[in-house]
Amino acid sequence: MIDFKKFNSVISLTSYFTSDEKCKQAIIQSRWSDGDVVCPYCGGHHCVVRKDGKFRCKTCRRNFSCLVGTIFENTKLPLIKWFLAMYFISSHKKGISSYQLAMNIEMTQNTAWYMLQKVRLLYPQSDAEVFDGTVECDEVYIGGKEKWKHKSMRTPKTQGRSTKTKTPVFGMMECSTFENEKGEIENITYVHAFVVENTNRATLQPIIQQFVADGSRVITDELSAYNGLAELGYTHAVVAHGAEEYANGDIFTNSIEGFWSHFRRMIVGCYHDVSDEHLQQYIDEAVYRWNTRKMSESARFAHMFDKSIGLVMKWSEIRVGLMAA
């Protein structure tokens, strides 16, 4: 059984995976570690190996390879390039652009963009996990600034919370603690973030109710959309940004704003521009990287590999693993 956590550098990864056969063997061992090959079409067990290396289901009589049901299915690219793409995107703090990836693993920019989009499919946020304790909520607007445009190209009345040229994104951050290897209590935060149509009360409060447990302490700014959270069963604390108040003891939204700052730098510094159509996928990538930032690069790559072949862990299991690391 291959331990993917031992691959702590690009050199160690490429030194081991020297052929497609080695990559496929790693997928087989990880996907069916008990030796019971399960048919991806009918769920039949104990499929037999053919002479060409593929499998044949004794139940539905269909042939299949170990790539069926993974993000590598039907690929014409060497599998090591897929492994490298996952390693690069998981190890770079602010992601990697398709242009840079194309140069790193020798392919066209279009192919690299397609690969990155498929890898980002591994990042969807689950609504099965809810936050509790202290949760900071905040919204941000993603889009270009009109002041950098020529006067003839500017859209009027786009200041503040206008959505004419900007897309609103809503985020929630749980502030928690865990015990590290030295037995010390260390702060840790986890985030959920989603593109929303607007930042009205009718839009934001149902999201809070879905992702934040009843009785939690919710910290927000003075936006009127948050009025009424106390009536919903939350302990609502407000920091008055309009009065230039950015912290009142332990009442602040600095943590979630730090995530927004990190996300903006990822967009501006790496991707430069993101369309509304794909914005949520880039947010999912940033959320995944933030929530797993306590993992080592090799551990994050190992987790991404498991997700790529369908061995998806629940977020609660990831959190337990992080706290035990």
C-alpha positions in Angstrom: 0.0 0.0 0.0 1.5 3.3 -1.1 1.7 6.1 1.6 1.1 9.3 -0.4 2.1 11.3 2.7 5.7 10.4 2.0 5.7 12.5 -1.2 6.9 15.8 0.3 8.4 17.3 -2.9 8.0 17.2 -6.6 11.3 15.3 -6.9 10.0 12.4 -4.6 6.7 12.3 -6.6 8.3 12.1 -10.1 11.0 9.8 -8.9 8.5 7.2 -7.8 5.8 7.5 -10.5 7.9 6.9 -13.6 5.1 5.3 -15.7 1.4 5.1 -16.2 1.5 1.5 -14.8 2.8 2.7 -11.5 0.2 5.4 -11.3 -2.6 2.9 -12.0 -1.2 0.5 -9.5 -1.4 3.2 -6.9 -5.0 4.0 -7.8 -5.9 0.3 -7.6 -4.2 -0.2 -4.2 -5.9 2.9 -2.8 -9.3 2.4 -4.3 -9.6 -1.3 -3.5 -7.2 -1.7 -0.6 -8.8 -5.0 0.5 -8.3 -6.6 -2.9 -12.0 -6.7 -3.6 -12.4 -4.9 -6.9 -16.0 -3.4 -7.2 -17.6 -2.8 -10.5 -18.3 1.0 -11.0 -21.3 0.2 -13.2 -23.4 -2.3 -11.2 -21.6 -2.6 -7.9 -20.6 -6.2 -8.3 -17.8 -7.5 -6.2 -14.7 -9.6 -6.9 -14.1 -8.5 -10.5 -11.4 -10.4 -12.3 -8.3 -9.1 -14.0 -8.0 -9.4 -17.7 -4.7 -10.0 -19.6 -4.6 -6.4 -20.7 -4.7 -5.1 -17.1 -8.4 -4.1 -17.2 -11.1 -5.7 -15.1 -14.2 -7.7 -16.0 -17.3 -7.8 -13.9 -18.7 -11.3 -13.4 -22.2 -9.8 -12.8 -22.8 -7.4 -15.6 -20.0 -8.7 -17.9 -18.7 -5.2 -18.5 -15.0 -4.4 -18.8 -13.5 -1.3 -17.1 -10.2 0.2 -16.0 -9.3 1.5 -12.6 -9.8 5.1 -14.0 -13.6 4.7 -14.4 -15.4 6.8 -11.9 -12.4 9.1 -11.1 -11.4 12.5 -12.5 -8.9 10.7 -14.7 -11.5 8.8 -16.6 -11.1 8.9 -20.4 -7.9 11.0 -20.1 -5.3 10.9 -22.9 -2.7 12.6 -20.8 0.0 10.7 -18.7 -1.3 10.1 -15.2 1.8 11.6 -13.7 0.8 15.0 -15.2 -2.5 14.7 -13.3 -0.7 13.8 -10.1 1.6 16.8 -10.6 -1.3 19.1 -11.2 -2.9 18.1 -8.0 0.4 18.5 -6.1 1.0 21.9 -7.5 -2.5 23.2 -6.8 -2.4 21.8 -3.3 1.1 23.0 -2.4 0.9 26.6 -3.7 -0.5 28.9 -1.1 -2.4 31.0 -3.6 -3.0 28.4 -6.3 -1.3 28.1 -9.7 -2.5 29.6 -12.9 -3.1 27.6 -16.0 -0.3 29.4 -17.8 2.2 28.4 -15.1 1.0 24.9 -14.9 1.2 24.5 -18.7 4.9 25.5 -18.5 5.6 23.3 -15.5 4.3 20.1 -17.0 4.6 20.8 -20.7 1.2 21.1 -22.2 -1.0 23.7 -23.8 -2.7 26.4 -21.6 -6.1 25.2 -22.7 -5.4 21.7 -21.4 -3.9 23.0 -18.2 -7.0 25.1 -17.6 -9.2 22.1 -18.2 -7.2 20.0 -15.7 -7.4 22.7 -13.1 -11.2 23.0 -13.5 -11.5 19.2 -13.1 -9.3 19.3 -10.0 -11.4 22.1 -8.5 -14.4 19.7 -8.7 -12.8 17.9 -5.8 -13.4 21.0 -3.6 -17.2 21.4 -3.2 -18.3 22.6 0.2 -20.6 20.2 2.1 -23.7 21.4 3.8 -23.6 18.4 6.1 -21.4 20.1 8.6 -22.5 23.1 10.7 -20.4 25.6 12.6 -20.9 26.3 16.3 -19.3 28.3 19.1 -18.2 31.7 17.8 -18.9 32.4 14.2 -18.0 35.5 12.3 -20.1 36.5 9.3 -19.2 39.0 6.6 -19.8 39.8 2.9 -17.4 41.0 0.2 -17.9 42.2 -3.4 -15.6 40.8 -6.1 -15.1 42.8 -9.3 -13.0 45.4 -11.0 -12.8 48.9 -9.8 -14.3 51.6 -12.0 -11.5 54.1 -11.3 -9.0 52.0 -13.3 -11.2 52.2 -16.4 -11.3 54.9 -19.1 -14.0 57.4 -18.4 -15.9 56.3 -21.5 -16.0 52.7 -20.2 -17.1 53.4 -16.6 -20.5 52.2 -15.3 -22.2 55.0 -13.3 -23.4 54.5 -9.7 -21.3 51.4 -8.8 -20.0 52.6 -5.5 -20.4 50.7 -2.3 -22.6 47.6 -2.5 -23.7 48.0 -6.1 -23.9 44.7 -8.0 -23.8 46.3 -11.4 -20.1 45.3 -12.0 -19.4 43.3 -8.8 -20.5 40.0 -7.4 -21.5 39.6 -3.8 -20.0 36.7 -1.8 -21.0 35.8 1.7 -18.8 34.0 4.2 -19.0 32.4 7.7 -16.0 31.6 9.8 -15.9 29.4 12.9 -13.3 30.3 15.5 -12.1 27.3 17.4 -9.1 25.8 19.1 -7.3 22.4 19.1 -4.4 20.7 21.0 -1.2 20.5 18.9 1.5 17.8 19.1 3.2 19.7 21.9 0.0 19.7 24.0 -0.5 23.4 23.5 -3.9 24.9 22.8 -3.8 26.6 19.3 -6.4 28.7 17.6 -7.8 27.5 14.3 -10.6 28.8 12.0 -12.8 27.1 9.4 -14.7 28.9 6.7 -17.7 28.5 4.4 -18.2 31.0 1.5 -20.7 31.2 -1.3 -21.7 33.5 -4.2 -25.1 35.1 -3.4 -27.5 37.1 -5.5 -27.6 39.9 -3.0 -26.8 40.7 0.7 -30.4 41.2 1.8 -31.8 39.7 5.0 -33.9 37.2 3.1 -30.8 35.9 1.4 -28.2 35.8 4.2 -30.2 34.7 7.2 -31.4 31.3 5.7 -27.7 30.6 4.9 -26.7 31.3 8.5 -29.5 29.1 9.8 -28.3 26.3 7.5 -24.6 26.4 8.4 -24.6 27.7 11.9 -25.9 25.7 14.9 -28.7 27.1 17.0 -27.4 28.9 20.1 -24.1 29.9 18.5 -22.5 33.3 19.0 -22.7 35.2 15.7 -20.5 38.3 15.2 -21.3 40.6 12.3 -20.9 44.3 11.3 -23.9 46.6 11.5 -25.5 45.6 8.1 -29.2 45.7 8.5 -29.5 42.2 6.9 -28.3 40.7 10.2 -31.0 42.3 12.3 -33.2 39.7 13.9 -30.5 37.0 14.4 -31.3 37.1 18.2 -34.9 36.2 17.5 -33.6 33.1 15.5 -31.9 31.7 18.6 -28.4 33.2 18.2 -26.3 35.3 20.5 -25.7 38.3 18.1 -22.8 40.6 18.7 -22.1 43.6 16.5 -19.0 45.6 15.7 -19.7 49.1 14.4 -17.4 49.6 11.4 -19.3 52.7 10.5 -18.2 54.3 13.7 -14.6 53.2 13.0 -14.8 50.4 15.6 -12.9 47.4 14.4 -12.7 45.4 17.7 -14.5 45.6 21.0 -12.8 43.1 23.3 -13.4 39.7 21.6 -16.1 41.1 19.3 -14.6 41.6 15.8 -14.7 40.2 12.3 -11.0 40.4 11.6 -10.6 36.7 11.1 -13.1 36.4 8.2 -11.8 39.7 6.8 -8.3 38.1 6.8 -9.7 35.3 4.6 -11.2 37.8 2.2 -7.8 39.5 2.0 -6.2 36.2 1.2 -8.8 35.4 -1.4 -8.4 38.8 -3.1 -4.6 38.3 -3.3 -5.2 34.9 -4.8 -7.3 36.4 -7.5 -5.3 39.5 -8.2 -1.8 37.9 -7.8 -2.4 34.6 -9.5 -5.5 34.4 -11.6 -5.9 38.2 -12.3 -9.5 37.9 -13.5 -12.3 35.4 -12.7 -15.7 35.3 -14.5 -19.0 35.1 -12.5 -19.6 31.7 -14.1 -16.5 30.1 -12.4 -16.2 32.3 -9.3 -17.7 29.7 -7.0 -15.1 27.1 -8.0 -12.3 29.5 -7.2 -14.0 30.3 -3.8 -14.2 26.5 -3.1 -10.5 26.2 -3.9 -9.6 29.0 -1.5 -11.9 27.6 1.2 -10.4 24.1 0.9 -6.9 25.5 1.1 -7.8 27.6 4.1 -9.5 24.8 6.0 -6.6 22.4 5.4 -3.8 24.9 6.0 -2.7 23.1 9.1 -2.0 20.0 7.0 1.4 19.3 5.5 1.7 19.6 1.7 2.1 15.8 1.5 -1.0 15.2 3.7 -3.1 17.6 1.6 -2.0 15.9 -1.6 -2.9 12.5 -0.1 -6.3 13.8 0.8 -6.8 15.2 -2.7 -5.8 11.9 -4.2 -8.4 10.1 -2.1 -11.1 12.5 -3.3 -10.0 12.1 -6.9 -10.7 8.4 -6.8 -14.0 8.7 -4.9 -12.7 8.0 -1.3 -14.3 11.2 -0.1 -13.9 11.8 3.7 -16.6 13.7 5.6 -15.5 17.2 6.8 -15.8 16.1 10.4 -13.2 13.3 9.7 -10.9 15.8 8.1 -11.1 18.1 11.2 -10.4 15.2 13.5 -7.4 14.3 11.4 -6.1 17.9 11.5 -6.4 18.0 15.3 -4.6 14.7 15.6 -1.8 15.7 13.2 
